[in-house]
Amino acid sequence: PALLRRFDFTTVILTGCGALIVRHLMFAFLDSVWLLSLSYLLGGMLIVFFHMVVSVLVNSMAAVEVRATAQTLLALAGQGLGPMFANFIAGRIALVSGGNLRPVFLFAAGMAGLAALLIALRRRRLNEAGHRHG
């Protein structure tokens, strides 16, 4: 709540996207097990700044009558179909690259960057909708 009082929805969500991008780039370019283990801190930032705030934003935007459905659709896209698509593509990329995982992580960083771009492009509308209904 303190973050949302100080910053708007999209700033906090984009911080989570940034953490995800950095984490994927770490796995693409670093070999140090110690540095890679520190990337779990970025994973925690992703959960707090992205997943939780997106859920709060969905609750703020959805009418009371449809909040459960909105949260279900969010979970379906974010924890069901999205990872299923990502795993399918990651397998194909790894196969084509001869088992090299660097392209998989670069693809993941690119997709996170695309998500961040879409959120940034809709920044004003998302913030207005979240505050208007929240």
Residue pairs with C-beta under 8 A, 6 or more apart in sequence:
3 12
3 49
3 53
4 12
4 53
4 56
8 123
8 127
9 53
9 56
9 57
9 60
9 126
9 127
9 130
10 119
10 120
10 122
10 123
10 126
10 127
12 49
12 53
13 49
13 50
13 53
13 54
13 57
13 119
14 116
14 119
14 120
15 45
15 49
15 50
16 45
16 46
16 47
16 48
16 49
16 50
16 51
16 53
17 50
17 112
17 113
17 115
17 116
17 119
18 116
19 42
19 43
19 45
19 46
19 49
19 50
20 42
20 46
20 50
20 109
20 112
21 109
21 112
21 113
21 116
22 39
22 42
23 39
23 42
23 43
23 46
24 105
24 106
24 108
24 109
24 112
25 105
25 106
25 109
26 35
26 36
26 39
26 42
27 36
27 39
27 101
27 105
28 102
28 105
28 106
28 109
29 102
30 36
51 78
54 74
54 78
55 71
55 74
56 130
57 126
57 130
58 67
58 70
58 71
58 74
59 67
59 70
59 71
59 134
60 129
60 130
60 131
60 133
60 134
61 70
61 129
61 130
61 133
61 134
62 69
62 70
62 71
62 133
63 133
86 108
86 111
89 107
90 104
90 107
90 108
93 103
93 104
93 107
94 100
94 101
94 103
94 104
96 103
97 103
97 104
119 126
